[in-house]
Amino acid sequence: MGSIPAQNRPLNVIVIGAGIGGLAAALALRREGHRVSVLEKSRFAAEIGAAVHIAPNCTRLLRRLGLDPQRYRANLLTGVSNQDTLNFLKNRALTRKKMNLFDSSGKAPPTIWDFDEKDWYLIHRAHLHGALKELALSSKGDGTPVKLSVSCNIVDMDPKEATVTLDSGETIKGDIVIGADGVKSWSRSYIAPDVEPYSSGKCCYRWLISFAEIEKNESIKKFSQWHGRMTEWDYNDRRIIMYPCVDNTMYNCGGFIPRAEIPDEIFGWSHIASKEKLIQSYKGMGQEVEQLLALTPEDGLHIWELLDMDFLPTYIKDSLVLIGDAAHPFLPYMGQGAAMAIEDGVTLAALLPQGTSTDDIPSRLQSYQKCRKERVERIQILTRENGKGTNDPNAKRITRDEALAGIKYCQNYDAWESAKQMLVDSHS
C-alpha cells in the first residue's frame, strides 16, 4: 500500500455558515490539526428552532467529536406511538437491541426488526448547536480553536483560488472553502447557479409545550408520563408529531399541513403564527389533539414552508465543497437532516487528516462526493416517501416495514469509518 503524502503546515479551511453542519465540520477539521475560520452572516451565530433527532449514525460521530448528547439535556427515544384516524393507539417499544410493535392490548406481532444499537436521542437544536460551538471555540481539546466571525457579508468568492471577499473589501485566503450556508445557500450559486429550492407543497407549524402544563389536565396527563416517546397523529394530508426534549420536560411539536391551506401566512421564526388557524387545521382529529393544541403558547407558535430541491449534479467545484442543506435540503420526515449535515462534516475531516497536502485536495473532494452523494440521495428519496399521507389516496406513504428498513439503512452506518476505508483503498 502506498503512503499518503504529507506537508508540514495544516490546511487553512474557510467555512461559510455557523449552523449545525458548519460547526460540526469546523470542529472535526480542528481536531485533525487544521486552522479553521467560520464566517457567519448573522450577528449572533445562534441556532433557532425546536428539537431534532440524533439517530445512532449521528450519535457515534458526535461522541467521536467529544460531544455526549446527554450532557446537553438530550433524552433517549424509548418508543413511538402512532394514532390512526380510528384512534387505535399502537406503541413501538424500543429496547436496547430490538424494536417491537405492540397494539393497545400489549400483544406483539410476529415481526421483529433488529437494530445494531439503540442510541437514538432527542435534543433541542439550540443545545446541540451550543455544544458544537463550545467545543469548536474552546481553548481545550485537540487542535487550534476555531475562529468564528459574525456579521460577515460575503460578496464574492473564487473557488479556484479558495478566496472569499467581504463587503468591507477584505479578502480571506484558504486552501479549501466549505459552503454550509443552508437551504438558501449563496455558496451553491458557484456550483449550480440554476438550481433553487422549491415548495414541497407542505408547511410546518412548530411549537413547544411543557410537561408541567400537560400534567395539569387529567384527560391528557398520560403524555406527561411518556418519557422518551414520540407520538404521531396522521390523518389524510396532515399530521402532528410530538416528541420530548430537554430532559423530558418539554414536548417539541410539529404540525404538517398543505401549503395551499394558508396562502397568506408569513413564514419564519421572526413571525408569530396564528393559534386559531393551527386549531382549525386539525379540527376533527379527536379530543386529545384539541386539548393539546389548546396548550400552544400564543407567543411561541411559528410556521415555515417546507422546501425541497432537485439533486445537484455535483457537490464540488475546485476548492469549494457544499455540505448540509446547501448541498441537499432535507424534509423533516425521517429525522435525518441534522445527521446528514454532521456526516458530511465528519467525512471531510476523515478524508483530510493532519498532513494532507494541498495537492491532494481535489482528489479528496472527489472522494467526499463518492462517500456522500449516493447515500444522501437515497435517504432523501426515503424521506420524501415517508412524508406522504398514510390515508391519502393520491400520495400513499411507504409501509411501516419499508420505513423501518430505511431507518436501518440510515443508522447502521459510520461515516468516519467509511471515509477512512475509502482513503485507504485510494492509496492501495
C-alpha positions in Angstrom: 0.0 0.0 0.0 1.3 3.5 -0.9 1.9 6.2 1.6 -0.4 9.2 2.0 1.6 12.4 1.0 2.1 14.9 3.8 3.1 18.5 4.2 4.4 20.4 7.2 1.7 23.0 7.6 -2.0 22.5 8.4 -4.7 23.3 5.9 -6.4 26.7 6.1 -10.1 26.0 5.9 -12.9 28.6 5.4 -16.4 27.5 6.5 -19.3 29.7 5.3 -22.1 29.3 7.8 -22.1 28.6 11.5 -25.1 26.3 11.7 -25.0 22.7 13.0 -23.3 21.4 9.8 -20.8 24.2 9.6 -19.7 23.9 13.2 -19.6 20.1 13.1 -17.2 20.3 10.1 -15.2 23.0 11.8 -14.8 21.0 15.0 -13.9 17.8 13.1 -11.3 19.6 11.0 -9.9 21.4 14.0 -9.3 18.0 15.7 -7.4 16.9 12.6 -4.9 19.8 13.2 -6.2 22.3 10.6 -6.8 26.0 11.0 -10.5 26.8 10.6 -12.2 30.1 10.1 -16.0 30.2 10.2 -17.8 33.1 8.6 -21.4 33.7 9.7 -23.7 36.2 8.2 -25.9 36.8 11.2 -24.9 38.8 14.3 -25.2 36.0 16.8 -24.2 32.6 15.3 -27.0 31.1 17.4 -29.5 28.4 16.5 -33.2 28.9 16.3 -35.9 26.3 16.0 -37.1 23.4 18.1 -35.8 19.9 18.6 -34.0 17.4 16.3 -33.4 13.7 16.2 -29.9 12.3 16.8 -30.1 8.8 15.4 -27.3 6.3 16.1 -25.4 7.1 12.9 -25.2 10.7 14.2 -24.6 9.8 17.9 -21.4 7.8 17.2 -20.0 10.8 15.3 -20.8 13.3 18.0 -19.1 11.1 20.5 -16.1 10.9 18.3 -16.0 14.7 18.4 -16.1 14.7 22.1 -19.8 15.5 22.5 -22.1 13.3 24.6 -25.7 14.3 23.9 -26.9 13.5 27.4 -24.6 16.2 28.8 -26.6 18.7 26.9 -30.1 17.7 28.1 -30.8 15.2 25.3 -33.1 12.3 26.2 -33.2 8.8 24.7 -36.0 7.9 22.3 -37.7 5.0 24.0 -40.9 4.4 22.0 -43.1 5.6 19.1 -46.9 5.7 19.2 -49.0 6.1 16.1 -52.6 7.2 16.4 -54.6 6.5 13.3 -57.9 8.0 12.2 -59.9 5.4 14.2 -58.0 6.4 17.4 -56.4 3.0 17.7 -53.1 3.5 19.6 -50.1 1.4 18.6 -46.9 1.5 20.5 -43.5 0.7 19.1 -41.3 -0.1 22.1 -37.6 0.5 21.6 -35.3 -1.8 23.5 -31.5 -1.8 23.5 -31.5 -4.4 20.7 -34.9 -4.7 19.1 -37.9 -2.6 18.0 -41.3 -4.3 18.6 -44.7 -3.1 17.6 -47.4 -3.5 20.2 -51.1 -2.9 19.9 -53.2 -1.4 22.7 -53.7 -4.8 24.3 -50.0 -5.3 24.7 -49.8 -8.2 22.2 -46.8 -8.2 19.9 -47.0 -9.3 16.2 -44.6 -11.9 14.9 -42.4 -9.4 13.1 -39.3 -8.1 14.9 -36.9 -5.6 13.5 -33.3 -6.0 14.6 -31.1 -2.9 15.1 -27.4 -2.8 15.9 -27.9 -0.5 18.8 -30.4 1.9 20.4 -28.6 5.2 20.9 -31.2 7.5 19.5 -31.5 10.9 21.2 -33.9 13.8 21.0 -32.3 17.2 21.6 -33.2 20.9 21.4 -31.5 22.4 18.4 -30.1 25.3 20.5 -28.5 22.8 22.9 -26.8 20.8 20.1 -25.7 24.0 18.3 -24.3 25.5 21.6 -22.4 22.3 22.4 -20.8 22.2 18.9 -19.9 25.9 19.2 -18.5 25.5 22.7 -16.2 22.6 21.7 -15.1 24.3 18.4 -14.1 27.5 20.1 -12.7 26.1 23.3 -9.1 26.6 24.2 -9.2 23.0 25.5 -9.1 19.9 23.3 -7.2 18.8 20.2 -6.1 21.4 17.7 -6.2 25.2 17.4 -9.5 26.7 18.4 -11.8 27.6 15.5 -12.0 31.3 14.7 -15.7 32.5 14.4 -16.6 35.8 12.8 -20.1 37.1 12.8 -21.9 39.8 10.7 -19.9 38.7 7.7 -21.4 39.8 4.4 -19.6 37.8 1.7 -19.8 39.5 -1.7 -17.5 37.3 -3.9 -15.8 34.0 -4.0 -13.1 32.4 -6.2 -13.4 28.6 -5.9 -10.2 28.1 -7.9 -8.1 30.2 -5.5 -10.1 29.4 -2.4 -10.7 33.1 -1.6 -13.8 34.9 -0.3 -14.3 38.7 -0.3 -16.3 40.6 2.3 -18.2 43.8 1.7 -15.5 45.6 3.7 -13.1 44.8 0.8 -11.2 42.2 2.9 -10.2 39.1 1.1 -9.7 35.9 3.0 -7.5 33.2 1.6 -7.8 29.5 2.4 -6.9 26.1 0.9 -10.5 24.8 0.9 -13.9 26.6 1.2 -16.9 24.7 2.8 -20.3 26.1 1.9 -22.5 25.3 4.9 -24.9 28.2 4.4 -28.2 26.4 4.4 -31.1 25.7 2.1 -31.0 29.2 0.6 -27.3 28.9 0.1 -25.3 31.6 -1.6 -22.3 29.3 -2.0 -24.4 26.9 -4.1 -24.7 29.5 -6.9 -21.0 28.9 -7.7 -21.6 25.2 -8.3 -25.2 25.0 -9.6 -26.5 28.5 -10.3 -29.7 27.3 -11.9 -30.8 25.0 -9.0 -33.1 26.7 -6.5 -35.2 25.2 -3.7 -38.9 25.0 -4.3 -42.0 24.4 -2.2 -42.7 20.8 -1.2 -46.4 21.7 -1.1 -46.4 21.4 2.7 -45.7 23.8 5.6 -45.0 23.1 9.2 -46.1 24.6 12.5 -43.6 24.4 15.3 -44.1 25.0 19.0 -43.1 23.7 22.4 -45.4 22.5 25.3 -44.1 21.9 28.8 -44.8 18.6 30.5 -45.9 20.6 33.5 -48.8 22.2 31.6 -49.9 18.8 30.2 -49.8 17.2 33.7 -52.5 19.7 34.9 -55.1 18.3 32.5 -56.3 14.8 33.7 -57.6 13.8 30.3 -54.1 14.2 28.6 -52.0 13.7 31.7 -50.6 10.4 30.3 -48.5 12.3 27.8 -46.5 13.8 30.7 -45.6 10.3 31.8 -44.4 9.1 28.3 -40.8 9.9 28.8 -38.8 9.5 25.6 -41.8 8.6 23.5 -42.6 10.1 20.1 -46.4 10.3 19.3 -47.8 10.8 15.8 -51.4 11.6 14.7 -51.8 11.0 10.9 -55.0 12.0 9.1 -55.2 12.1 5.3 -53.0 15.0 4.1 -51.9 16.3 7.5 -50.2 15.0 10.6 -48.9 16.1 14.0 -45.7 14.8 15.6 -44.8 15.3 19.2 -41.6 14.2 21.0 -39.9 15.1 24.2 -36.6 17.0 24.7 -34.8 19.0 27.4 -34.6 16.1 29.8 -38.2 15.1 29.2 -39.5 18.5 30.4 -40.7 19.9 27.0 -42.5 18.5 24.0 -41.4 19.6 20.6 -44.5 19.7 18.4 -44.7 19.8 14.6 -47.9 20.2 12.6 -47.8 19.5 8.9 -50.5 20.8 6.5 -50.9 21.6 2.8 -49.2 24.9 1.9 -52.2 26.0 -0.1 -54.3 26.0 3.1 -52.7 29.1 4.4 -51.7 31.2 1.3 -51.4 34.5 3.2 -49.3 33.2 6.2 -46.0 34.8 6.9 -43.3 32.2 7.4 -40.2 32.2 9.6 -39.1 32.4 13.2 -39.4 36.2 13.3 -43.2 36.0 12.9 -45.8 34.6 15.4 -48.3 32.3 13.6 -52.0 32.2 14.3 -53.1 29.7 17.0 -56.6 30.0 15.8 -55.5 28.8 12.3 -53.5 26.0 13.9 -56.5 24.6 15.8 -58.7 25.0 12.7 -56.3 22.9 10.6 -56.7 19.9 12.9 -60.4 20.1 13.7 -61.9 16.6 13.8 -58.7 14.8 14.9 -60.0 14.0 18.3 -60.3 15.4 21.8 -56.7 14.7 22.8 -55.4 16.6 19.9 -57.8 19.5 20.6 -56.7 19.7 24.2 -53.0 19.5 23.4 -53.3 22.2 20.8 -55.1 24.4 23.3 -51.9 24.5 25.3 -49.9 26.0 22.5 -48.3 29.2 23.7 -49.7 32.3 21.9 -46.2 33.8 21.6 -44.3 30.6 20.8 -46.0 29.4 17.6 -44.2 29.6 14.3 -44.6 28.3 10.8 -42.4 27.8 7.8 -42.7 26.5 4.3 -41.0 23.1 3.8 -38.6 23.4 0.9 -37.2 20.7 -1.3 -34.7 20.8 -4.1 -33.6 18.7 -7.1 -30.4 16.7 -6.8 -27.3 18.7 -7.6 -25.1 17.4 -10.4 -22.1 17.8 -8.1 -21.2 19.0 -4.6 -17.8 20.3 -5.5 -16.0 22.8 -7.7 -12.3 23.4 -7.5 -11.6 24.0 -3.8 -15.3 24.7 -2.9 -17.4 21.9 -1.4 -21.0 22.0 -0.2 -22.4 20.3 2.9 -25.7 20.0 4.7 -28.8 21.8 3.4 -26.6 23.8 1.0 -26.0 20.6 -0.9 -29.1 18.5 -0.1 -32.0 20.1 1.9 -34.0 17.5 3.9 -37.7 17.4 4.6 -38.4 16.5 8.3 -39.9 13.1 7.8 -37.1 10.7 8.7 -35.2 12.6 11.4 -32.0 12.6 9.4 -31.5 16.3 8.3 -29.0 17.2 11.1 -27.4 13.8 10.9 -26.6 14.1 7.2 -25.0 17.5 7.7 -22.9 16.2 10.6 -22.0 13.1 8.5 -20.8 15.5 5.7 -18.5 17.4 8.0 -17.0 14.4 9.7 -16.5 12.7 6.3 -14.5 15.7 5.1 -12.3 15.6 8.2 -11.7 11.9 7.8 -10.6 12.5 4.2 -8.4 15.4 5.2 -6.2 14.1 8.0 -3.4 16.0 9.5 -0.5 16.2 7.0 -2.8 16.3 3.9 -1.1 18.2 1.0 -2.8 21.0 -0.8 -2.1 18.9 -4.0 -4.4 16.2 -2.6 -7.4 18.4 -2.1 -9.0 17.8 -5.5 -8.9 14.0 -5.2 -10.1 14.1 -1.6 -13.1 16.2 -2.5 -13.9 13.7 -5.3 -13.7 11.0 -2.6 -16.1 13.1 -0.4 -18.6 13.2 -3.2 -18.3 9.4 -3.7 -18.9 8.8 0.0 -21.8 11.2 0.3 -23.9 11.7 -2.8 -25.4 8.3 -3.4 -26.2 7.7 0.3 -27.7 11.2 0.8 -29.9 11.0 -2.3 -31.2 7.5 -1.3 -32.2 8.9 2.2 -33.7 12.0 0.6 -36.0 9.7 -1.5 -36.9 7.7 1.5 -37.7 10.9 3.4 -40.0 12.2 0.6 -41.9 8.9 0.5 -42.3 8.8 4.3 -43.7 12.3 4.1 -46.8 11.2 2.2 -50.1 10.7 3.9 -50.9 7.3 5.2 -54.6 7.6 4.2 -54.1 9.9 1.2 -55.1 8.0 -2.0 -53.2 10.5 -4.1 -49.9 10.2 -2.4 -49.6 6.9 -0.5 -47.0 6.8 2.3 -44.4 3.9 2.4 -45.3 0.9 4.6 -44.1 0.5 8.1 -41.7 -2.3 7.0 -40.3 0.0 4.3 -39.9 2.8 6.7 -38.1 0.6 9.2 -35.8 -0.8 6.5 -35.0 2.8 5.7 -34.2 3.6 9.3 -32.0 0.6 9.5 -30.1 1.8 6.4 -29.7 5.3 7.9 -28.4 4.3 11.3 -26.3 1.2 10.6 -23.5 3.4 9.1 -20.3 5.0 10.3 -19.4 8.0 8.1 -15.9 8.2 9.7 -15.0 4.6 9.1 -16.5 4.6 5.6 -14.4 7.6 4.6 -11.2 6.2 6.2 -11.7 3.0 4.3 -12.1 4.9 1.0 -8.9 6.8 1.8 -7.0 3.5 2.4 -8.5 2.0 -0.8 -7.4 5.0 -2.9 -3.8 4.5 -1.8 -3.6 0.8 -2.1 
